[in-house]
């Protein structure tokens, strides 16, 4: 359900869907996928959705790329169809929804580990 590509100022692109924002680096690797509402998993690839499995009676998650807004921030409940987005710095994009609501999207990247 991707509808817009937003070039990152220094590395990669944001792929904007109705229910997700996916950050893809210049090597084509998906670094992160943010679900902006409860329907985030509906239109994205199964490879992005973290599989759930049970071990020793409790549910655990393995590593997937699709995640909700990180804690302690509240879960999002927004739709991105009709939205506009632009970077205002190297790690912050301004998101304007179709109803005029504004959000700041911060991108935090972890430094790549170098092989010794």
N, C-alpha and C positions, 0 to 999 in steps of 0.2 A: 504493500500500500504506500510505498515511497512516492512522494510527489515533488520534492525539491532537493537540490544539492546546494549546499552552502560551502564554498571553499574556506578552509582554515587559513589564517594569514601566514602561518609558517610551515604547517605540516598536516596534510590530509584534507578530509572533507566531512561535513555533517550531512548525513542522509536523513531527511525529515519525512516521516510518515504521519498518518492521521493520529496514531497512538504511540509512536516511538521516535526517539532521536538517536541515531547510531553514528558513532565516531569511527571513521576508517582512516588509518594512517596512510602515508605515501606508498608503503609497501603493499597496500591492499589488505592489511590485517584489520579485522574488527577489534577495536580496543575496548569499546564499551557500548552498551545499548540501554538507554533510559526509557522505561515504560512511563508514559505520562498519565495513564489511567489504568483501570482494571482490564481493559481490552488490549493491552500491549502485546500479549502473546498470540492474538488472533491472526494478525496479518504478517507476522515475521517468520523467518525460517526456523524449523525445529532445532537446527544446530545452535541457535542463540538462546533457546529456552533451557534453563537449568533443569536437568532431570531430577525428580524426587524419588527417593527410595527409603525403605525402612531398614534400620539395623538395630538390633537389640531393643525392639519395641518402640523406638522413637524415630520420628521422621527427620531426615537430614537432607541437605542440599549439596550436590556436587557443584563444581564451578561451571557456570554458564555465563553468557555475556549480558543477557537481559535482566535488568534489575530495576526495582522501584527506587524512588528518591532515597538517598542514603540517610540513615539515622544520624542525628536526632531530628532531621527535617521531616515535616509531615508528608504523607503520601500525596501524590499529585492526583488531580481529577480534572484534567484539561484535555481538550481535543485540539489538534494542530491543523485541521483542515481550514484553509483560508488564512492561515497565519503568515507572517513575514518575519524574517530573521536576518540579522546582520551582526558581524563582529565589531565590537567597540574597543577591544584590545586583543592581545594575543591569546588570552584565555577566558574572555568574557564575551558572550553573544547576547544581544538584546532581542527578545522574542515578543512580538506584538500579535496577540490573538485577534480573531476576526471581530470580537466584541470590544476591542480597544484595550484590553487588559495587558499590562506589560510585565514581563518576567526577565530576570537576569539568569542566564545559563553559564555557570562556571565550569570550565574543563580543567580537571586536575590530572596530570599524567605522572606516573611513577617512572623514575629514571631506569633505563634498561641496564641490566646487570651485564658487565663485561666478562668475557671468558679470560681466565688467567693463563 
